[in-house]
Amino acid sequence: MSSHREHTRSDYLFFLSYRTRWIDNDQYSHVNNSVYYHLFDSIVNTFLIQRCGLTSDSAQIGLVVSSHCQFFSPLSFPQVLDLGLRVVKLGSSSVTYEVAVFEEGNDVPAAVGGYTHVFVDRGSRKSAPMTEPLREGLSSLLSTNERLKPRL
């Protein structure tokens, strides 16, 4: 398995631009680590809304059950960032996303992280298999290597 540091822009299949704000910086004059999780949430939910048909009143919702981030180089206001998204694991009711954060115009990520969603019924909060439109949309983000792996 390759290091996240070795990933490039071409490893990701969906992108969202983000203009940093003054408030994103911490006392050390770089984007605070907590902001990265807001960025992850923004690109994932943008994709789910635009490409998978999720709405604020969908019967199924995704709950975050784990998250992570590795930082390679600092970012700071007023930089413009490009967020790249891909799916690294797709189950029947869960998905693991990977998000790379690039300085605009740079092919090497400043940070790579992501999280795992488990999809549940909105009312009962019990795990439920993904709807077909959701699964189709997320399948389009599987990296080539992931598409070739056999599913058990």
OpenMM code with the backbone's topology and positions (N, CA, C; nanometers):
from openmm import Vec3, app, unit

residues = "MET SER SER HIS ARG GLU HIS THR ARG SER ASP TYR LEU PHE PHE LEU SER TYR ARG THR ARG TRP ILE ASP ASN ASP GLN TYR SER HIS VAL ASN ASN SER VAL TYR TYR HIS LEU PHE ASP SER ILE VAL ASN THR PHE LEU ILE GLN ARG CYS GLY LEU THR SER ASP SER ALA GLN ILE GLY LEU VAL VAL SER SER HIS CYS GLN PHE PHE SER PRO LEU SER PHE PRO GLN VAL LEU ASP LEU GLY LEU ARG VAL VAL LYS LEU GLY SER SER SER VAL THR TYR GLU VAL ALA VAL PHE GLU GLU GLY ASN ASP VAL PRO ALA ALA VAL GLY GLY TYR THR HIS VAL PHE VAL ASP ARG GLY SER ARG LYS SER ALA PRO MET THR GLU PRO LEU ARG GLU GLY LEU SER SER LEU LEU SER THR ASN GLU ARG LEU LYS PRO ARG LEU".split()
positions = [
    Vec3(0.0839, -0.1179, 0.0000),
    Vec3(0.0000, 0.0000, 0.0000),
    Vec3(0.0884, 0.1243, 0.0000),
    Vec3(0.0553, 0.2218, -0.0837),
    Vec3(0.1375, 0.3415, -0.0931),
    Vec3(0.1052, 0.4383, 0.0205),
    Vec3(0.1999, 0.5223, 0.0502),
    Vec3(0.1834, 0.6246, 0.1526),
    Vec3(0.0902, 0.7336, 0.1002),
    Vec3(0.0105, 0.7909, 0.1900),
    Vec3(-0.0753, 0.9027, 0.1506),
    Vec3(0.0060, 1.0193, 0.0968),
    Vec3(0.1283, 1.0328, 0.1447),
    Vec3(0.2151, 1.1410, 0.1008),
    Vec3(0.2471, 1.1278, -0.0482),
    Vec3(0.2437, 1.0068, -0.1006),
    Vec3(0.2771, 0.9829, -0.2415),
    Vec3(0.1587, 1.0052, -0.3357),
    Vec3(0.0403, 1.0304, -0.2820),
    Vec3(-0.0758, 1.0507, -0.3670),
    Vec3(-0.0625, 1.1812, -0.4441),
    Vec3(-0.1285, 1.1846, -0.5583),
    Vec3(-0.1314, 1.3053, -0.6406),
    Vec3(-0.2758, 1.3355, -0.6785),
    Vec3(-0.2940, 1.4500, -0.7367),
    Vec3(-0.4261, 1.4950, -0.7795),
    Vec3(-0.4980, 1.3897, -0.8656),
    Vec3(-0.4232, 1.3187, -0.9491),
    Vec3(-0.4846, 1.2210, -1.0401),
    Vec3(-0.5431, 1.0992, -0.9676),
    Vec3(-0.5140, 1.0827, -0.8398),
    Vec3(-0.5696, 0.9716, -0.7620),
    Vec3(-0.7130, 0.9975, -0.7167),
    Vec3(-0.7622, 1.1186, -0.7376),
    Vec3(-0.8936, 1.1580, -0.6870),
    Vec3(-0.9879, 1.1875, -0.8022),
    Vec3(-1.1170, 1.1650, -0.7800),
    Vec3(-1.2128, 1.1655, -0.8895),
    Vec3(-1.3167, 1.2773, -0.8839),
    Vec3(-1.3282, 1.3455, -0.7718),
    Vec3(-1.4248, 1.4550, -0.7562),
    Vec3(-1.3544, 1.5669, -0.6806),
    Vec3(-1.3753, 1.6912, -0.7236),
    Vec3(-1.3045, 1.8044, -0.6642),
    Vec3(-1.3994, 1.9167, -0.6244),
    Vec3(-1.3575, 1.9877, -0.5213),
    Vec3(-1.4295, 2.1040, -0.4715),
    Vec3(-1.3254, 2.2076, -0.4308),
    Vec3(-1.3475, 2.3315, -0.4686),
    Vec3(-1.2558, 2.4392, -0.4340),
    Vec3(-1.2984, 2.5022, -0.3016),
    Vec3(-1.2009, 2.5478, -0.2237),
    Vec3(-1.2300, 2.6133, -0.0954),
    Vec3(-1.1357, 2.7319, -0.0777),
    Vec3(-1.1935, 2.8483, -0.0550),
    Vec3(-1.1142, 2.9687, -0.0299),
    Vec3(-1.1009, 2.9832, 0.1210),
    Vec3(-0.9769, 2.9725, 0.1711),
    Vec3(-0.9561, 2.9834, 0.3155),
    Vec3(-1.0002, 3.1209, 0.3650),
    Vec3(-1.0356, 3.1245, 0.4921),
    Vec3(-1.0797, 3.2473, 0.5567),
    Vec3(-0.9808, 3.2816, 0.6680),
    Vec3(-0.9773, 3.4064, 0.7078),
    Vec3(-0.8899, 3.4501, 0.8159),
    Vec3(-0.9153, 3.3665, 0.9416),
    Vec3(-1.0404, 3.3359, 0.9692),
    Vec3(-1.0780, 3.2615, 1.0893),
    Vec3(-1.0291, 3.1153, 1.0864),
    Vec3(-0.9927, 3.0640, 0.9687),
    Vec3(-0.9414, 2.9266, 0.9587),
    Vec3(-0.8029, 2.9135, 1.0214),
    Vec3(-0.7289, 3.0235, 1.0275),
    Vec3(-0.5932, 3.0208, 1.0844),
    Vec3(-0.5987, 3.0144, 1.2368),
    Vec3(-0.4990, 2.9482, 1.2945),
    Vec3(-0.4872, 2.9462, 1.4399),
    Vec3(-0.3767, 3.0419, 1.4834),
    Vec3(-0.3390, 3.0373, 1.6083),
    Vec3(-0.2383, 3.1312, 1.6601),
    Vec3(-0.1007, 3.1122, 1.5979),
    Vec3(-0.0809, 2.9997, 1.5295),
    Vec3(0.0481, 2.9732, 1.4650),
    Vec3(0.0465, 3.0133, 1.3176),
    Vec3(-0.0590, 3.0796, 1.2758),
    Vec3(-0.0758, 3.1322, 1.1394),
    Vec3(-0.0860, 3.0244, 1.0329),
    Vec3(-0.1415, 2.9094, 1.0692),
    Vec3(-0.1749, 2.8095, 0.9677),
    Vec3(-0.3151, 2.7570, 0.9944),
    Vec3(-0.3727, 2.6911, 0.8946),
    Vec3(-0.5083, 2.6389, 0.9078),
    Vec3(-0.5113, 2.5422, 1.0262),
    Vec3(-0.6033, 2.5662, 1.1179),
    Vec3(-0.6154, 2.4829, 1.2370),
    Vec3(-0.6585, 2.3416, 1.1991),
    Vec3(-0.6086, 2.2433, 1.2722),
    Vec3(-0.6380, 2.1034, 1.2386),
    Vec3(-0.7876, 2.0729, 1.2375),
    Vec3(-0.8665, 2.1386, 1.3202),
    Vec3(-1.0106, 2.1108, 1.3225),
    Vec3(-1.0792, 2.1516, 1.1919),
    Vec3(-1.0239, 2.2492, 1.1214),
    Vec3(-1.0833, 2.2969, 0.9968),
    Vec3(-1.0806, 2.1877, 0.8898),
    Vec3(-0.9794, 2.1029, 0.8929),
    Vec3(-0.9692, 1.9960, 0.7924),
    Vec3(-1.0924, 1.9054, 0.7958),
    Vec3(-1.1451, 1.8805, 0.9147),
    Vec3(-1.2639, 1.7955, 0.9251),
    Vec3(-1.3869, 1.8655, 0.8680),
    Vec3(-1.3934, 1.9973, 0.8755),
    Vec3(-1.4999, 2.0725, 0.8097),
    Vec3(-1.4868, 2.0587, 0.6580),
    Vec3(-1.3634, 2.0616, 0.6097),
    Vec3(-1.3399, 2.0466, 0.4658),
    Vec3(-1.3833, 1.9083, 0.4189),
    Vec3(-1.3476, 1.8046, 0.4963),
    Vec3(-1.3877, 1.6682, 0.4598),
    Vec3(-1.5399, 1.6590, 0.4514),
    Vec3(-1.6062, 1.7119, 0.5528),
    Vec3(-1.7520, 1.7087, 0.5581),
    Vec3(-1.8124, 1.7833, 0.4393),
    Vec3(-1.7532, 1.8960, 0.4025),
    Vec3(-1.8059, 1.9761, 0.2917),
    Vec3(-1.7991, 1.9027, 0.1585),
    Vec3(-1.6850, 1.8419, 0.1273),
    Vec3(-1.6750, 1.7750, -0.0027),
    Vec3(-1.7599, 1.6484, -0.0064),
    Vec3(-1.7624, 1.5722, 0.1019),
    Vec3(-1.8432, 1.4496, 0.1039),
    Vec3(-1.9907, 1.4838, 0.0870),
    Vec3(-2.0400, 1.5792, 0.1643),
    Vec3(-2.1825, 1.6121, 0.1563),
    Vec3(-2.2193, 1.6800, 0.0253),
    Vec3(-2.1291, 1.7586, -0.0320),
    Vec3(-2.1540, 1.8150, -0.1641),
    Vec3(-2.1727, 1.7024, -0.2657),
    Vec3(-2.0848, 1.6024, -0.2601),
    Vec3(-2.0968, 1.4884, -0.3520),
    Vec3(-2.2278, 1.4126, -0.3286),
    Vec3(-2.2592, 1.3849, -0.2033),
    Vec3(-2.3811, 1.3084, -0.1726),
    Vec3(-2.5064, 1.3809, -0.2215),
    Vec3(-2.5076, 1.5121, -0.2110),
    Vec3(-2.6226, 1.5910, -0.2563),
    Vec3(-2.6259, 1.6000, -0.4088),
    Vec3(-2.5122, 1.6343, -0.4698),
    Vec3(-2.5088, 1.6561, -0.6152),
    Vec3(-2.5153, 1.5278, -0.6965),
    Vec3(-2.4528, 1.4216, -0.6495),
    Vec3(-2.4377, 1.3015, -0.7324),
    Vec3(-2.5131, 1.1789, -0.6821),
    Vec3(-2.5622, 1.1825, -0.5587),
    Vec3(-2.6284, 1.0642, -0.5031),
    Vec3(-2.7737, 1.0907, -0.4647),
    Vec3(-2.8181, 1.2139, -0.4797),
    Vec3(-2.9578, 1.2463, -0.4533),
    Vec3(-2.9958, 1.2598, -0.3071),
    Vec3(-2.9001, 1.2669, -0.2167),
    Vec3(-2.9341, 1.2848, -0.0764),
    Vec3(-2.9876, 1.4256, -0.0541),
    Vec3(-3.0869, 1.4365, 0.0324),
    Vec3(-3.1443, 1.5656, 0.0687),
    Vec3(-3.1523, 1.5753, 0.2204),
    Vec3(-3.1891, 1.6917, 0.2688),
    Vec3(-3.1972, 1.7100, 0.4137),
    Vec3(-3.3082, 1.6278, 0.4774),
    Vec3(-3.3989, 1.5745, 0.3961),
    Vec3(-3.5051, 1.4910, 0.4527),
    Vec3(-3.5021, 1.3473, 0.3980),
    Vec3(-3.3886, 1.3026, 0.3471),
    Vec3(-3.3751, 1.1653, 0.2988),
    Vec3(-3.4049, 1.0669, 0.4125),
    Vec3(-3.4614, 0.9529, 0.3757),
    Vec3(-3.4950, 0.8505, 0.4756),
    Vec3(-3.3698, 0.7857, 0.5336),
    Vec3(-3.2599, 0.7943, 0.4601),
    Vec3(-3.1339, 0.7336, 0.5030),
    Vec3(-3.0308, 0.8436, 0.5262),
    Vec3(-2.9526, 0.8306, 0.6336),
    Vec3(-2.8480, 0.9275, 0.6641),
    Vec3(-2.7182, 0.8544, 0.6949),
    Vec3(-2.6071, 0.9232, 0.6777),
    Vec3(-2.4762, 0.8654, 0.7085),
    Vec3(-2.4259, 0.9167, 0.8420),
    Vec3(-2.3834, 0.8254, 0.9281),
    Vec3(-2.3241, 0.8621, 1.0567),
    Vec3(-2.1747, 0.8335, 1.0504),
    Vec3(-2.0938, 0.9277, 1.0955),
    Vec3(-1.9483, 0.9098, 1.0971),
    Vec3(-1.9126, 0.8195, 1.2149),
    Vec3(-1.8402, 0.7099, 1.1842),
    Vec3(-1.8002, 0.6166, 1.2910),
    Vec3(-1.6500, 0.6170, 1.3159),
    Vec3(-1.5725, 0.6740, 1.2225),
    Vec3(-1.4282, 0.6903, 1.2442),
    Vec3(-1.3770, 0.7985, 1.1503),
    Vec3(-1.2665, 0.8622, 1.1907),
    Vec3(-1.2068, 0.9663, 1.1070),
    Vec3(-1.0576, 0.9725, 1.1341),
    Vec3(-0.9844, 1.0310, 1.0373),
    Vec3(-0.8394, 1.0436, 1.0521),
    Vec3(-0.7871, 1.1535, 0.9592),
    Vec3(-0.6660, 1.2004, 0.9878),
    Vec3(-0.6005, 1.2971, 0.9003),
    Vec3(-0.4500, 1.2924, 0.9231),
    Vec3(-0.3750, 1.2963, 0.8129),
    Vec3(-0.2293, 1.3095, 0.8170),
    Vec3(-0.1930, 1.4427, 0.7525),
    Vec3(-0.1047, 1.5185, 0.8195),
    Vec3(-0.0647, 1.6500, 0.7727),
    Vec3(0.0779, 1.6438, 0.7197),
    Vec3(0.0997, 1.7005, 0.6005),
    Vec3(0.2314, 1.6959, 0.5377),
    Vec3(0.2963, 1.8331, 0.5243),
    Vec3(0.2156, 1.9358, 0.5005),
    Vec3(0.2693, 2.0717, 0.4887),
    Vec3(0.1620, 2.1710, 0.5312),
    Vec3(0.2025, 2.2834, 0.5883),
    Vec3(0.1040, 2.3793, 0.6389),
    Vec3(0.0347, 2.4567, 0.5268),
    Vec3(-0.0884, 2.4937, 0.5551),
    Vec3(-0.1663, 2.5803, 0.4673),
    Vec3(-0.2095, 2.7000, 0.5504),
    Vec3(-0.2404, 2.8106, 0.4819),
    Vec3(-0.2713, 2.9321, 0.5555),
    Vec3(-0.3578, 3.0257, 0.4721),
    Vec3(-0.4386, 3.1068, 0.5401),
    Vec3(-0.5109, 3.2143, 0.4735),
    Vec3(-0.4079, 3.3074, 0.4090),
    Vec3(-0.4267, 3.3509, 0.2869),
    Vec3(-0.5452, 3.3488, 0.2017),
    Vec3(-0.5398, 3.2444, 0.0900),
    Vec3(-0.4757, 3.1319, 0.1122),
    Vec3(-0.4639, 3.0305, 0.0071),
    Vec3(-0.6008, 2.9776, -0.0365),
    Vec3(-0.6064, 2.9381, -0.1628),
    Vec3(-0.7224, 2.8678, -0.2170),
    Vec3(-0.6838, 2.7209, -0.2218),
    Vec3(-0.7751, 2.6360, -0.1769),
    Vec3(-0.7487, 2.4921, -0.1685),
    Vec3(-0.8364, 2.4162, -0.2664),
    Vec3(-0.7857, 2.3052, -0.3130),
    Vec3(-0.8637, 2.2102, -0.3916),
    Vec3(-0.8760, 2.0836, -0.3089),
    Vec3(-0.9986, 2.0382, -0.2897),
    Vec3(-1.0249, 1.9161, -0.2149),
    Vec3(-1.0545, 1.8056, -0.3151),
    Vec3(-0.9874, 1.6918, -0.3010),
    Vec3(-1.0100, 1.5776, -0.3884),
    Vec3(-1.0725, 1.4650, -0.3087),
    Vec3(-1.1694, 1.3954, -0.3685),
    Vec3(-1.2430, 1.2890, -0.2999),
    Vec3(-1.2380, 1.1592, -0.3786),
    Vec3(-1.2235, 1.0501, -0.3055),
    Vec3(-1.2398, 0.9171, -0.3642),
    Vec3(-1.2929, 0.8239, -0.2565),
    Vec3(-1.3428, 0.7087, -0.2990),
    Vec3(-1.3901, 0.6047, -0.2075),
    Vec3(-1.2860, 0.4950, -0.2063),
    Vec3(-1.2440, 0.4537, -0.0866),
    Vec3(-1.1448, 0.3474, -0.0754),
    Vec3(-1.2056, 0.2145, -0.0312),
    Vec3(-1.3283, 0.2176, 0.0225),
    Vec3(-1.3964, 0.0932, 0.0596),
    Vec3(-1.5463, 0.1171, 0.0558),
    Vec3(-1.6167, 0.0254, -0.0102),
    Vec3(-1.7613, 0.0365, -0.0228),
    Vec3(-1.8242, -0.0948, 0.0202),
    Vec3(-1.8996, -0.0900, 0.1287),
    Vec3(-1.9707, -0.2077, 0.1779),
    Vec3(-2.1177, -0.1974, 0.1441),
    Vec3(-2.2004, -0.2788, 0.2081),
    Vec3(-2.3439, -0.2741, 0.1791),
    Vec3(-2.4121, -0.1565, 0.2498),
    Vec3(-2.3619, -0.1198, 0.3679),
    Vec3(-2.4210, -0.0067, 0.4397),
    Vec3(-2.3171, 0.0951, 0.4855),
    Vec3(-2.1918, 0.0753, 0.4462),
    Vec3(-2.0871, 0.1693, 0.4884),
    Vec3(-1.9948, 0.2043, 0.3725),
    Vec3(-1.9285, 0.3186, 0.3886),
    Vec3(-1.8347, 0.3662, 0.2875),
    Vec3(-1.7208, 0.4376, 0.3596),
    Vec3(-1.5997, 0.4164, 0.3106),
    Vec3(-1.4839, 0.4883, 0.3628),
    Vec3(-1.4335, 0.5824, 0.2542),
    Vec3(-1.4303, 0.7105, 0.2884),
    Vec3(-1.3867, 0.8155, 0.1968),
    Vec3(-1.2417, 0.8519, 0.2256),
    Vec3(-1.1737, 0.8980, 0.1221),
    Vec3(-1.0425, 0.9582, 0.1396),
    Vec3(-1.0473, 1.0955, 0.0739),
    Vec3(-0.9994, 1.1955, 0.1470),
    Vec3(-0.9979, 1.3329, 0.0990),
    Vec3(-0.8547, 1.3842, 0.1023),
    Vec3(-0.8124, 1.4411, -0.0097),
    Vec3(-0.6809, 1.5057, -0.0152),
    Vec3(-0.7033, 1.6558, -0.0228),
    Vec3(-0.6198, 1.7292, 0.0499),
    Vec3(-0.6283, 1.8748, 0.0511),
    Vec3(-0.5040, 1.9277, -0.0196),
    Vec3(-0.5267, 1.9948, -0.1326),
    Vec3(-0.4184, 2.0480, -0.2153),
    Vec3(-0.4207, 2.1999, -0.2114),
    Vec3(-0.3034, 2.2604, -0.2091),
    Vec3(-0.2975, 2.4032, -0.2377),
    Vec3(-0.3312, 2.4168, -0.3856),
    Vec3(-0.4101, 2.5171, -0.4214),
    Vec3(-0.4505, 2.5353, -0.5602),
    Vec3(-0.3280, 2.5327, -0.6508),
    Vec3(-0.3342, 2.4498, -0.7562),
    Vec3(-0.2253, 2.4405, -0.8518),
    Vec3(-0.1157, 2.3420, -0.8147),
    Vec3(-0.1224, 2.2840, -0.6970),
    Vec3(-0.0205, 2.1892, -0.6525),
    Vec3(-0.0730, 2.0466, -0.6705),
    Vec3(0.0107, 1.9556, -0.7182),
    Vec3(-0.0305, 1.8170, -0.7392),
    Vec3(-0.0058, 1.7267, -0.6197),
    Vec3(0.0664, 1.7757, -0.5202),
    Vec3(0.0987, 1.6958, -0.4018),
    Vec3(0.0128, 1.7451, -0.2854),
    Vec3(-0.0547, 1.6554, -0.2131),
    Vec3(-0.1430, 1.7015, -0.1058),
    Vec3(-0.0677, 1.7554, 0.0154),
    Vec3(-0.1289, 1.8549, 0.0786),
    Vec3(-0.0779, 1.9084, 0.2047),
    Vec3(-0.1286, 1.8246, 0.3215),
    Vec3(-0.2414, 1.7564, 0.2995),
    Vec3(-0.2992, 1.6685, 0.4013),
    Vec3(-0.3867, 1.5655, 0.3313),
    Vec3(-0.3973, 1.4482, 0.3926),
    Vec3(-0.4871, 1.3437, 0.3438),
    Vec3(-0.5572, 1.2842, 0.4650),
    Vec3(-0.6861, 1.2704, 0.4536),
    Vec3(-0.7640, 1.2126, 0.5634),
    Vec3(-0.8953, 1.1609, 0.5119),
    Vec3(-0.9884, 1.1448, 0.6022),
    Vec3(-1.1202, 1.0995, 0.5622),
    Vec3(-1.1958, 1.0396, 0.6775),
    Vec3(-1.3045, 0.9745, 0.6424),
    Vec3(-1.3847, 0.9094, 0.7453),
    Vec3(-1.4707, 0.8002, 0.6864),
    Vec3(-1.5340, 0.7259, 0.7768),
    Vec3(-1.6252, 0.6186, 0.7390),
    Vec3(-1.7659, 0.6568, 0.7798),
    Vec3(-1.8572, 0.6464, 0.6846),
    Vec3(-2.0003, 0.6646, 0.7094),
    Vec3(-2.0649, 0.5277, 0.7184),
    Vec3(-2.1516, 0.5086, 0.8148),
    Vec3(-2.2437, 0.3955, 0.8160),
    Vec3(-2.3810, 0.4552, 0.7897),
    Vec3(-2.4486, 0.4048, 0.6873),
    Vec3(-2.5807, 0.4560, 0.6535),
    Vec3(-2.6859, 0.3848, 0.7362),
    Vec3(-2.7759, 0.4670, 0.7906),
    Vec3(-2.8794, 0.4172, 0.8812),
    Vec3(-3.0136, 0.4752, 0.8408),
    Vec3(-3.1187, 0.4114, 0.8899),
    Vec3(-3.2534, 0.4642, 0.8756),
    Vec3(-3.2637, 0.5884, 0.9641),
    Vec3(-3.3131, 0.6984, 0.9076),
    Vec3(-3.3202, 0.8246, 0.9817),
    Vec3(-3.3962, 0.8097, 1.1132),
    Vec3(-3.5064, 0.7390, 1.1142),
    Vec3(-3.5903, 0.7279, 1.2339),
    Vec3(-3.5354, 0.6336, 1.3393),
    Vec3(-3.5005, 0.5128, 1.2976),
    Vec3(-3.4577, 0.4102, 1.3939),
    Vec3(-3.3097, 0.4172, 1.4279),
    Vec3(-3.2304, 0.4805, 1.3408),
    Vec3(-3.0839, 0.4867, 1.3538),
    Vec3(-3.0202, 0.3473, 1.3449),
    Vec3(-3.0912, 0.2532, 1.2843),
    Vec3(-3.0358, 0.1193, 1.2633),
    Vec3(-2.9724, 0.1124, 1.1248),
    Vec3(-2.8610, 0.0411, 1.1175),
    Vec3(-2.7896, 0.0245, 0.9918),
    Vec3(-2.8832, -0.0305, 0.8841),
    Vec3(-2.8671, 0.0239, 0.7620),
    Vec3(-2.9517, -0.0194, 0.6505),
    Vec3(-2.8689, -0.0208, 0.5233),
    Vec3(-2.8955, -0.1181, 0.4351),
    Vec3(-2.8240, -0.1194, 0.3074),
    Vec3(-2.8489, 0.0107, 0.2306),
    Vec3(-2.7461, 0.0562, 0.1601),
    Vec3(-2.7576, 0.1802, 0.0827),
    Vec3(-2.8640, 0.1677, -0.0246),
    Vec3(-2.9306, 0.2800, -0.0543),
    Vec3(-3.0232, 0.2826, -0.1660),
    Vec3(-2.9419, 0.2677, -0.2954),
    Vec3(-3.0066, 0.2283, -0.4012),
    Vec3(-2.9362, 0.2084, -0.5288),
    Vec3(-2.8734, 0.3368, -0.5825),
    Vec3(-2.9440, 0.4512, -0.5815),
    Vec3(-2.8798, 0.5746, -0.6305),
    Vec3(-2.7567, 0.6127, -0.5474),
    Vec3(-2.7629, 0.5921, -0.4179),
    Vec3(-2.6499, 0.6224, -0.3308),
    Vec3(-2.5324, 0.5314, -0.3640),
    Vec3(-2.5593, 0.4033, -0.3747),
    Vec3(-2.4535, 0.3061, -0.4054),
    Vec3(-2.3911, 0.3334, -0.5421),
    Vec3(-2.4737, 0.3640, -0.6414),
    Vec3(-2.4227, 0.3939, -0.7763),
    Vec3(-2.3313, 0.5153, -0.7744),
    Vec3(-2.3762, 0.6207, -0.7072),
    Vec3(-2.2953, 0.7420, -0.6997),
    Vec3(-2.1616, 0.7164, -0.6318),
    Vec3(-2.1646, 0.6470, -0.5191),
    Vec3(-2.0408, 0.6189, -0.4460),
    Vec3(-1.9500, 0.5244, -0.5243),
    Vec3(-2.0074, 0.4322, -0.5977),
    Vec3(-1.9272, 0.3397, -0.6800),
    Vec3(-1.8452, 0.4141, -0.7836),
    Vec3(-1.8977, 0.5269, -0.8305),
    Vec3(-1.8249, 0.6041, -0.9319),
    Vec3(-1.6970, 0.6660, -0.8756),
    Vec3(-1.6832, 0.6690, -0.7437),
    Vec3(-1.5641, 0.7257, -0.6801),
    Vec3(-1.4615, 0.6211, -0.6388),
    Vec3(-1.4940, 0.4935, -0.6602),
    Vec3(-1.3972, 0.3893, -0.6253),
    Vec3(-1.2743, 0.4028, -0.7133),
    Vec3(-1.1568, 0.3988, -0.6511),
    Vec3(-1.0342, 0.4043, -0.7294),
    Vec3(-1.0251, 0.2784, -0.8148),
    Vec3(-0.9498, 0.2838, -0.9237),
    Vec3(-0.9370, 0.1709, -1.0157),
    Vec3(-0.8952, 0.0444, -0.9431),
    Vec3(-0.7979, 0.0537, -0.8530),
    Vec3(-0.7524, -0.0631, -0.7787),
    Vec3(-0.8633, -0.1224, -0.6945),
    Vec3(-0.9481, -0.0376, -0.6353),
    Vec3(-1.0577, -0.0859, -0.5523),
    Vec3(-1.1633, -0.1550, -0.6375),
    Vec3(-1.1859, -0.1061, -0.7588),
    Vec3(-1.2862, -0.1677, -0.8463),
    Vec3(-1.2470, -0.3110, -0.8838),
    Vec3(-1.1165, -0.3378, -0.8878),
    Vec3(-1.0692, -0.4692, -0.9301),
    Vec3(-1.0657, -0.5705, -0.8176),
    Vec3(-1.0746, -0.5270, -0.6922),
    Vec3(-1.0667, -0.6202, -0.5789),
    Vec3(-1.1948, -0.7022, -0.5711),
    Vec3(-1.1817, -0.8323, -0.5481),
    Vec3(-1.3026, -0.9140, -0.5327),
    Vec3(-1.3745, -0.8788, -0.4039),
    Vec3(-1.5057, -0.8835, -0.4046),
    Vec3(-1.5882, -0.8570, -0.2870),
    Vec3(-1.6342, -0.9897, -0.2280),
    Vec3(-1.6204, -1.0017, -0.0992),
    Vec3(-1.6649, -1.1241, -0.0309),
    Vec3(-1.8055, -1.1097, 0.0199),
] * unit.nanometer
topology = app.Topology()
chain = topology.addChain("A")
for resn in residues:
    res = topology.addResidue(resn, chain)
    for name in ("N", "CA", "C"):
        topology.addAtom(name, app.Element.getBySymbol(name[0]), res)
